[in-house]
Amino acid sequence: MAIVTFLLIGWILSWFKFNSLFIQAFKELFHKEISDASYYFVLFCIGFIGDFILFFKGTYEIILLDL
């Protein structure tokens, strides 16, 4: 569920050009060119890590049962 949440947040932030800000900051910090796909992939990875932590804490099952 966190994966979908982070991707949705990333999509909404892209309306306000946050993706351009993120891409420019990444370029200045790491001297690497990235695209919008990389922006969404980073958000996907953050969501995956969140889901992974929830799953191993045992709270992931509780959240799914509440739906």
N, C-alpha and C positions, 0 to 999 in steps of 0.2 A: 504494500500500500504506500510505503514511503517513496518508492520509485515513481509511481504515478503522481504523487504529490509534488515531488521535486521537479518532474518534467512539466507539470502544469504551472508551477511557480515560475520556472524558466521561460515558458511560453508567454506568460503574462508580463514578466519583466522585459521580454524582447519588444513588447509594444512601446516601452519607454527607452528603447535602445540600450538596455543594459548589456545585451550580448555584444554590441560593438565596444562598449567600455571594457568588458571582460577580455575580449580578444586583443584589444590594444594594450591592456595591462599585462597580459600574458606575453605579448610580443616584447614589451619593454623589459620585463623581468627576466625572461628566459631566452630572448633572441631567437624565438621560433615562430614561424607563421602557422596559425591554426584557422579553422573555418567555423561556421555555425554548427556543423556536425560535431566538432570537438567540444564546443560549448555544451551542447545537449548530452554528449557522452560523459562529460565531467559531472553534470547534474544527475545523470543516470547512476554513475558510480557512487555518488554521495547517498542517493536513495537506496542503492543496493547495500551499502555498508550499514545504513540505518535499519533496513529490514533484517539483515544478518544479525545485528546486535539484538534486536527485538526477539528474533527467533531463538537465540541461545539464552536469553534471559528468561524465556518462558512466557513473556507477555504478549507475544505474537498470537498465540492461540486464543487468549482472552479477547483480544481485539477482533479476531475473526468471528468468534462466537457471538459478540455483541451486534454484529451486522445482521 
